[in-house]
Amino acid sequence: MTEAETLGAMQAQINFATNREDGGTWSNLHKSLITQPLTAQGIMLRDRSLSADAPSLECEGFEVHRLAFDGAKWRNPEWVETTGSPLTMEHIRECTGAAHIAPFYGHMALIRDTGDPAQPTAAEFVHLDHSRTSALPFIERCAPENIRARYPHVRIYNVWRALTPPPHDMPLAICDQRTIDPADWVEGKTVEPVMPEGVPYVTTVFNPGQRWNWFSDLTPDDALVFKAWDSDPSVPFGCLHGAFRNPYAPADTVPRASAELRYIAFFED
């Protein structure tokens, strides 16, 4: 790395797949269902909040947007469905140039709260939410056949927000999509009561060529937008991501809560 690139770099422990053979299972709601073998690895993370060059969706695969809404109520499903998600979806359509866009979960926000035992905690391992094939049924369910036929190039974007102010005890690490090697991937399954058969996801073993990043100053008015899936096999698939424990967070830091929305974007090419 150059001197500019190491500005704000920090070392932290992040959980990776232990090996390429055993993907195991993961559960956001029931820890007893987790069998994914994980190994903590000390890695360097570049703080992109301090870097002069901003990352982009087309290069690194992620960007931070200032996206504030008056009276935001991300924990309120009705507000999310009628206001927060539609406005976010329109923003994603404009900033990506998508010809058509659809919500992944019907305008539902996934809330994670490490301080609330009734909510899913942060996912403390690196992953992509879907494999190359496991996203296809969701895309078919969320977009009519004529849209899928007209726009063959499809991407899924995640929009992640911290609902608590910085500093965060459990920030989100995100990997430059250009440094991810599919040969390192390990496929597992997310298993929940509503999907007992599981939905395949991708995790990875550690590779020193991966370039990991984080943002130290994300506020509830900021949105971390990143590519999570791409139908075009000739370009990077998406950004591995996962929560990690911030070794420099003060002891009295408010436990991190977050909201995540996903959108399916259709393109002409």
C-alpha angles and dihedrals in degrees: 000000000000122000090259092051094053092053107123094003116159135184119231140157116258127181118241133175110281095223143354095249105060119053095165122179136296131201128191092198108033119043090190088071095057114109099152106131107228135184124196114232127189108232139168117249122197113222103227090189086073100039121103094218115068117219119239137213092238096050114027091012099239142077138176117231128191099234112163124171125194111245094006113191106180092166091057109086093200093054091045092051097046102033121001100049098040090051091047092048092053090050091053091049091053097045095046099038091231115174091215133008134190134184114254099216101023095271094312122148120216106223120202120185121178089192098052116071090199092063131066112267125229114291101247099199136069115262151140111234094229140027120229091272106029093072093057098082090050091051091049090049095048101043130044121245095252091057092048091049094047097046110041098174111080132180132179117217126196120209110201126188133182109225092196127065124255141299094066124202090205110032124179118256116207129190126223101251091221091064098053116107115203088209086073095053123119120193120220136161132247107221123194134157090260092051107030093164089060136231115250117242133175128242128167144218116243117276120184088219091067114104113213128198141181139180117234099192107044111147129193087264092060127085123203105209118193139166112251103173138012129191092206108091092196094068133055111291099223146286122304109219141172144157122266135184112258106228091201099050112121116252092246095052113139108250109259119257123185143181123213130191128182131208134190112222124197123204135192095233 
